[in-house]
Amino acid sequence: MMKKTLKENYKARDIIGGIYRLNCNGNDMFWLRSAKELDKAQNRFQFFVKTNNHPEPVMKQAWQTYGAESFSFEILETLEKKETQTDIEYREDLKVLLELWPEKLSSSPGFSS
C-alpha cells in the first residue's frame, strides 16, 4: 500500500523545468541549457563539481584551466509543466524558451552555445 502511495505522489508532483546557464567565472564564459526538471539538472551539476569532472566536452578546457570551483549553476527562467501538457508539448515549450535566451543575453560578455 505504501509503495502505491509513493508512486502516486511521485506522478502527481509538480514538474518544474526551465532555462539555466553554467557560468565559468574564470573566463566569464557561460553555456545556456534547458531541462525538463531543473532540480535534477542542478543535482547533476553539483555531482560533476564534487567529482571534479566536466559536465560536457565543450567545457573541458575551461574546467581544466579554472577548476570546478570556478563554475556555477544559475536558473534563468522556470516553466511548470501543465497537467494537460504532453511531454512532447512541454519539451517544445522549453525548446522555444531556450531559443529566446541568446537574444536576451546577447549583450553579455562570454556567451557560448
C-alpha positions in Angstrom: 0.0 0.0 0.0 2.8 2.5 0.9 4.6 1.7 -2.3 1.5 2.5 -4.3 1.0 5.8 -2.5 4.6 6.8 -3.0 4.3 6.1 -6.7 1.1 8.1 -7.0 2.7 11.0 -5.1 5.7 10.9 -7.5 3.4 11.0 -10.5 1.4 13.9 -9.1 4.3 16.1 -8.2 4.8 19.4 -9.8 7.4 19.3 -12.6 9.4 22.5 -12.9 11.8 22.8 -15.8 13.3 25.8 -17.4 16.4 27.5 -18.7 19.7 27.7 -16.9 23.2 28.6 -17.6 26.5 27.2 -16.5 28.9 30.0 -15.7 32.7 29.9 -15.7 33.9 32.8 -13.5 37.5 32.2 -14.6 36.9 33.4 -18.1 33.4 34.9 -18.0 32.0 32.3 -20.4 28.7 30.6 -20.0 26.6 28.0 -21.6 22.8 28.0 -21.9 20.8 24.8 -21.4 17.2 23.7 -20.8 16.0 20.9 -18.5 12.7 19.2 -18.1 13.4 19.1 -14.4 15.7 21.8 -13.1 16.3 20.2 -9.7 17.7 17.1 -11.5 20.0 19.2 -13.7 21.3 21.1 -10.7 21.9 17.9 -8.8 23.9 16.5 -11.8 25.9 19.7 -12.0 26.7 19.5 -8.2 27.8 15.9 -8.7 30.2 17.0 -11.5 31.7 19.7 -9.3 32.2 17.3 -6.4 33.9 14.7 -8.6 35.8 17.4 -10.5 34.6 16.1 -13.8 33.3 18.5 -16.5 29.6 18.1 -17.5 30.2 18.5 -21.2 33.1 18.2 -23.7 32.7 21.9 -24.7 33.5 22.9 -21.1 36.6 20.6 -20.7 39.3 23.2 -21.4 37.8 25.8 -19.1 37.1 23.2 -16.4 40.7 22.0 -16.5 42.1 25.6 -16.6 40.0 27.2 -13.9 38.8 24.2 -11.9 35.4 23.1 -10.8 35.1 25.7 -8.1 35.0 28.5 -10.8 31.8 27.1 -12.3 28.3 27.9 -11.1 24.7 26.9 -12.0 22.2 29.7 -12.5 18.5 29.3 -13.1 17.3 32.0 -15.6 13.7 31.0 -16.1 11.3 28.4 -14.8 8.4 26.7 -16.6 5.9 24.4 -14.8 4.5 21.5 -16.8 0.8 21.9 -17.0 -1.4 18.9 -16.2 -2.9 18.9 -19.7 0.5 19.1 -21.5 2.2 16.1 -23.0 5.9 15.5 -22.6 6.4 16.5 -26.2 4.5 19.7 -25.9 6.4 20.6 -22.7 9.8 19.8 -24.3 8.7 22.0 -27.3 7.9 24.9 -24.9 11.4 24.5 -23.3 13.0 24.5 -26.7 11.3 27.8 -27.7 12.3 29.4 -24.4 15.9 28.3 -24.9 15.9 29.8 -28.4 14.8 33.2 -27.0 17.5 33.4 -24.3 20.5 34.1 -26.5 18.9 37.3 -27.7 18.1 38.3 -24.1 21.8 37.7 -23.2 23.5 38.8 -26.5 25.0 41.8 -24.8 26.6 39.6 -22.1 30.3 39.0 -22.5 31.5 35.5 -22.9 28.3 34.0 -24.4 28.9 30.5 -25.8 26.3 28.0 -27.0 
